[in-house]
Amino acid sequence: MRLNRRRFLTAGAAGVTALAMPSVLLAQTTPYKIYMILYRGETEVEKGFREYLSSRRLPVELIIRDVDRDIRK
């Protein structure tokens, strides 16, 4: 199949758009809301999750609820 100019330009535009998408996601001004329900309080897992989000500079708002090992809560 021969690649003509129109197909080449279309493929190039699609490639540039795909490369620009991560920067669009990082430029989001409204933070994502993450609702965390913790059974036994904050552990190393949750600390690591927070560190991951901050290292990626993702705009997030964490809403944390700790049930303190009481399933009725």
C-alpha positions as CSV (number, residue, x, y, z in Angstrom):
1,M,0.0,0.0,0.0
2,R,1.4,3.3,-1.1
3,L,1.5,6.1,1.5
4,N,0.2,9.3,-0.1
5,R,0.6,12.8,1.2
6,R,-2.9,13.0,2.8
7,R,-2.4,9.7,4.7
8,F,1.0,10.8,5.8
9,L,-0.3,14.2,7.2
10,T,-3.3,12.4,8.8
11,A,-1.0,9.9,10.6
12,G,1.3,12.7,11.7
13,A,-1.6,14.8,13.1
14,A,-2.8,11.7,15.0
15,G,0.6,11.1,16.4
16,V,1.0,14.6,17.6
17,T,-2.4,14.5,19.2
18,A,-1.6,11.3,21.0
19,L,1.7,12.8,22.4
20,A,-0.1,15.9,23.6
21,M,-2.8,14.0,25.6
22,P,-0.8,13.4,28.8
23,S,0.0,17.1,29.1
24,V,-3.7,17.8,28.8
25,L,-4.5,15.4,31.6
26,L,-1.8,17.0,33.8
27,A,-3.1,20.5,33.1
28,Q,-6.5,19.7,34.7
29,T,-7.4,22.4,37.1
30,T,-10.2,20.5,38.9
31,P,-8.8,17.9,41.2
32,Y,-9.9,14.3,41.0
33,K,-11.8,13.2,44.1
34,I,-10.7,9.9,45.7
35,Y,-12.8,8.5,48.5
36,M,-10.7,6.2,50.6
37,I,-12.4,3.8,53.1
38,L,-9.8,2.5,55.5
39,Y,-10.5,-0.5,57.7
40,R,-7.4,-0.3,60.0
41,G,-6.2,3.2,59.6
42,E,-3.5,4.5,57.4
43,T,-0.8,1.9,56.6
44,E,2.3,1.9,54.4
45,V,0.1,1.1,51.4
46,E,-1.8,4.4,51.8
47,K,1.3,6.3,52.4
48,G,2.8,4.9,49.3
49,F,-0.3,5.8,47.3
50,R,-0.1,9.4,48.5
51,E,3.6,9.5,47.6
52,Y,2.8,8.2,44.1
53,L,0.1,10.8,43.5
54,S,2.4,13.6,44.7
55,S,5.4,12.4,42.7
56,R,3.2,12.4,39.6
57,R,1.9,15.9,40.5
58,L,-1.7,14.7,39.9
59,P,-4.4,17.0,41.2
60,V,-6.3,15.0,43.7
61,E,-8.5,15.6,46.7
62,L,-8.5,12.7,49.1
63,I,-11.6,12.1,51.2
64,I,-10.6,9.6,53.9
65,R,-12.9,7.6,56.2
66,D,-11.5,5.3,58.8
67,V,-13.9,2.6,60.1
68,D,-11.4,1.7,62.9
69,R,-11.9,-2.1,62.4
70,D,-15.7,-1.8,62.9
71,I,-17.5,-3.1,59.9
72,R,-20.8,-1.5,61.1
73,K,-19.3,1.9,60.4
